[in-house]
Amino acid sequence: MTLAHPQFDSDGALRHFLDLDGVSRETLTTILDTAEGFAPIGERKVRTVPLLRGRTVANLFFENSTRTRTAFELAAKRLSADVLNIDLVSSSTAKGESLLDTLRVLESLQCDMFIVRHSQSGAARFIAQHIAPGIAVVNGGDGQHAHPTQGLLDMFTIRRHKGDFSQLTVVLIGDIRHSRVARSDLAALKILGAGEVRVVGPRTLVPADAEALGARFVPRLDDALQGADVIMGLRLQRERMNGAKVPSSAEFFRHFGLSAERLSLAKPDAIVMHPGPTNRGVEIAGDVADGKQSVILEQVTAGLAVRMAVMSMVLGSHTSNRVESHQAPGVGP
Ligand code: CP
């Protein structure tokens, strides 16, 4: 028996947002289109819309974050939701309270949505399966499994610069194996029908199932970069490695670091991406991270509109507040 994915309602609408499994091209495109509707709000003097007024979003980050946590907080505030940032260091989880008991407390405080980041793969799904009906869970990154809103904001950024995915050559460099971002990007690129996806890195850091993920393994970076439209650097996820998988940062940069010289092997209008945090001089040279082909900070800004889209669509599916048209209400001049 196949169990239904818990992120979908019986009518196929998103009730949680946990990963990109089972998400159709139509749904993914609708999220990106909805985010495009929200993006101009950031350019206004008054950067709020009343879509989630009266709703409460709790940020539950069991692992460090700068971009994801702040973007979710700001996105929720732009939708006029109340936001709780639970400080898990000073919360009662530090006194031994179990995860489920902490969840029961937050349920009792009448939260509508939990944004969850956790070091364990599957944590967001576990919470979604144990949470009271009517509360939505959005995955802010779980172990090395998935970081679906990062995947979406990366697709949003690529689409803005390049349009049609079917014509694109996309290269992911470095620690693919331990990267939840890489998994979500590969899933999204497959759903959107990217022309060619290449992964390059030390064999110890590239998963054996790269082809099943829709990517071709290329051993040498210089070969992988030939004709590339989109280049994505990834941080070495040392916190998820069992033992040394790379000899040293300097040696990694020598073989797999994105330098200006290497970047010249890609198409002249190739864009350089990185989910952050970046380690300059390890996976990417500082002048490339700051260079004119870099869209790294655009990715961060895209995270606001994309998370507004995800939160409004998911919370909308719980109530009569549903965003049937998946347009961004209140968006206008
Ligand atoms: N890209 C990303 O997840 O960054 P943070 O760890 O800062 O949230």
Boltz pocket constraint, residues with backbone or C-beta under 6 A from the ligand:
constraints:
  - pocket:
      binder: B
      contacts: [[A, 64], [A, 65], [A, 66], [A, 67], [A, 68], [A, 69], [A, 140], [A, 141], [A, 147], [A, 150], [A, 275], [A, 276], [A, 277]]
      max_distance: 6.0
